[in-house]
Amino acid sequence: MSRTPIRFGIIGCGLMGREFASAVARWCHLLDSDAQPTIVAVCDPNAAAMAWFTDNFPSVQLASPDYQVLLASPEVDAVYCAVPHNLHERVYIGVLRAGKHLMAEKPFGIDLAAAERIVAESDRHPDLLVRCSSEFPFYPGAQRIARMIEENKFGRIIEVRAGFLHSSDLDPNKPINWKRQVATCGEYGCMGDLGMHVLHMPLRAGWIPRTVHPLLSKVVDQRPDGHGGWAPCETWDNAILSCRTEQGFPMILEMKRISPGDTNTWYIRVVGTENSAEFSTHRPRTLRSMPYSPGGTQAWQEEDLGYSSAYPTVTGGIFEFGFTDAILQMWAAYCDELVHREAMKGAFRCVTPDEALQAHKVLTMALA
Ligand SMILES: NC(=O)c1ccc[n+]([C@@H]2O[C@H](COP(=O)([O-])OP(=O)(O)OC[C@H]3O[C@@H](n4cnc5c(N)ncnc54)[C@H](O)[C@@H]3O)[C@@H](O)[C@H]2O)c1
């Protein structure tokens, strides 16, 4: 099969930069992708971070601490930016002005004003594909719920709950990092880190919060600064947003860095008059659902979904799906859309700039 080459540059060679590169390295896993991404350039001021890429990817021709050098390269078609939030606006706008397609990271700017400027720049380049990363809706269980929403299977929606829960910050000895400081992470704190993941499916469904009542908490006040002292933790640790949607039903959104026992629990639960369904990465192969007709029984059922991915792969249908598979599927969707645009083969596209802006509006309402 002939595949359209897409030459990627990566700006920010940390945790997420490596996840993307690893997905590219196993692109052969996808059975019928029409795209063939390669990593040709990387950028990070930290030389050790770049070394992992140059050691593992012979395709990398350019490694620079200066992202302008990467953007000046005619060899780069598209850029994945995975940098701290205070750099989003500057770097994303630079990518677009250099005429490169952009896969951005959430929250898509450190605050609402930054997001508005990024979206305005994106609107000036309709030829470039701009999307924001959010991989959890690509789990088979989430995909099934997305399809049920699209096919109006729930009847009248009674309530929606969605959340993303972490727990490593429960350890008070975990050193401070950029995600705990306002200058680099933004006022949103945990909401900026986790909110886009929680809002992707609700916003795609058109469930826009009209009112937001927030419960925000700071649990750990200070952390080791890595130099023998202590540094203040400035950002919110946990958030519960109690919203009423434009459709009138309640929607509870949870974004927590300190949720004891939850390593990386993303979930969505939709309950309606004709159907209810829930999926959580805590039980990654299981979809729970409850069809209901008036006067009928009310019995939740469980289905093990196996590896029923949006984009077919070499993995057998009876096997399990996990985080790195969700990342691969998200990138398959981005590349599918880059090659085919409106005629993309998959049914679920990555977060659009308008959705990212809408997410900022929700989080800003919560702060206000
Ligand atoms: N989609 C997800 O599941 C997910 C998960 C974690 C983080 N993120 C997002 O990804 C982004 C990066 O987070 P991370 O966890 O990978 O952080 P990280 O700290 O692991 O990596 C960030 C990298 O950016 C580099 N960097 C700093 N300044 C730079 C500059 N001027 N030019 C180029 N590189 C620079 C740092 O040296 C570091 O290597 C953030 O927006 C974060 O919210 C997304």
PDBQT file of the ligand as one rigid body, heavy atoms in Angstrom, charges set to zero:
ROOT
HETATM    1  N1  LIG A 401      -2.011  14.214  26.120  1.00  0.00    +0.000 N 
HETATM    2  C1  LIG A 401      -1.612  13.813  27.314  1.00  0.00    +0.000 C 
HETATM    3  O1  LIG A 401      -2.020  12.765  27.814  1.00  0.00    +0.000 OA
HETATM    4  C2  LIG A 401      -0.614  14.632  28.080  1.00  0.00    +0.000 A 
HETATM    5  C3  LIG A 401       0.043  14.082  29.191  1.00  0.00    +0.000 A 
HETATM    6  C4  LIG A 401       0.996  14.864  29.847  1.00  0.00    +0.000 A 
HETATM    7  C5  LIG A 401       1.258  16.149  29.428  1.00  0.00    +0.000 A 
HETATM    8  N2  LIG A 401       0.583  16.668  28.347  1.00  0.00    +0.000 N 
HETATM    9  C6  LIG A 401       0.841  18.045  27.852  1.00  0.00    +0.000 C 
HETATM   10  O2  LIG A 401       2.030  17.990  27.063  1.00  0.00    +0.000 OA
HETATM   11  C7  LIG A 401       2.770  19.193  27.225  1.00  0.00    +0.000 C 
HETATM   12  C8  LIG A 401       4.147  18.843  27.739  1.00  0.00    +0.000 C 
HETATM   13  O3  LIG A 401       4.003  18.071  28.905  1.00  0.00    +0.000 OA
HETATM   14  P1  LIG A 401       5.044  16.904  29.274  1.00  0.00    +0.000 P 
HETATM   15  O4  LIG A 401       4.396  16.120  30.364  1.00  0.00    +0.000 OA
HETATM   16  O5  LIG A 401       5.528  16.217  28.041  1.00  0.00    +0.000 OA
HETATM   17  O6  LIG A 401       6.186  17.796  29.923  1.00  0.00    +0.000 OA
HETATM   18  P2  LIG A 401       7.717  17.452  30.132  1.00  0.00    +0.000 P 
HETATM   19  O7  LIG A 401       8.185  18.391  31.218  1.00  0.00    +0.000 OA
HETATM   20  O8  LIG A 401       7.949  15.982  30.289  1.00  0.00    +0.000 OA
HETATM   21  O9  LIG A 401       8.344  17.888  28.728  1.00  0.00    +0.000 OA
HETATM   22  C9  LIG A 401       8.372  19.222  28.287  1.00  0.00    +0.000 C 
HETATM   23  C10 LIG A 401       9.647  19.386  27.485  1.00  0.00    +0.000 C 
HETATM   24  O10 LIG A 401       9.632  20.698  26.921  1.00  0.00    +0.000 OA
HETATM   25  C11 LIG A 401      10.990  21.126  26.901  1.00  0.00    +0.000 C 
HETATM   26  N3  LIG A 401      11.074  22.552  26.679  1.00  0.00    +0.000 N 
HETATM   27  C12 LIG A 401      11.059  23.559  27.588  1.00  0.00    +0.000 A 
HETATM   28  N4  LIG A 401      11.234  24.740  26.949  1.00  0.00    +0.000 NA
HETATM   29  C13 LIG A 401      11.367  24.476  25.627  1.00  0.00    +0.000 A 
HETATM   30  C14 LIG A 401      11.582  25.281  24.475  1.00  0.00    +0.000 A 
HETATM   31  N5  LIG A 401      11.700  26.611  24.555  1.00  0.00    +0.000 N 
HETATM   32  N6  LIG A 401      11.683  24.673  23.256  1.00  0.00    +0.000 NA
HETATM   33  C15 LIG A 401      11.568  23.315  23.165  1.00  0.00    +0.000 A 
HETATM   34  N7  LIG A 401      11.376  22.515  24.229  1.00  0.00    +0.000 NA
HETATM   35  C16 LIG A 401      11.260  23.081  25.445  1.00  0.00    +0.000 A 
HETATM   36  C17 LIG A 401      11.524  20.685  28.267  1.00  0.00    +0.000 C 
HETATM   37  O11 LIG A 401      12.942  20.687  28.303  1.00  0.00    +0.000 OA
HETATM   38  C18 LIG A 401      10.916  19.288  28.352  1.00  0.00    +0.000 C 
HETATM   39  O12 LIG A 401      11.786  18.304  27.829  1.00  0.00    +0.000 OA
HETATM   40  C19 LIG A 401       1.943  20.081  28.170  1.00  0.00    +0.000 C 
HETATM   41  O13 LIG A 401       1.143  20.930  27.414  1.00  0.00    +0.000 OA
HETATM   42  C20 LIG A 401       1.091  19.077  28.927  1.00  0.00    +0.000 C 
HETATM   43  O14 LIG A 401      -0.119  19.634  29.414  1.00  0.00    +0.000 OA
HETATM   44  C21 LIG A 401      -0.322  15.905  27.656  1.00  0.00    +0.000 A 
ENDROOT
TORSDOF 0
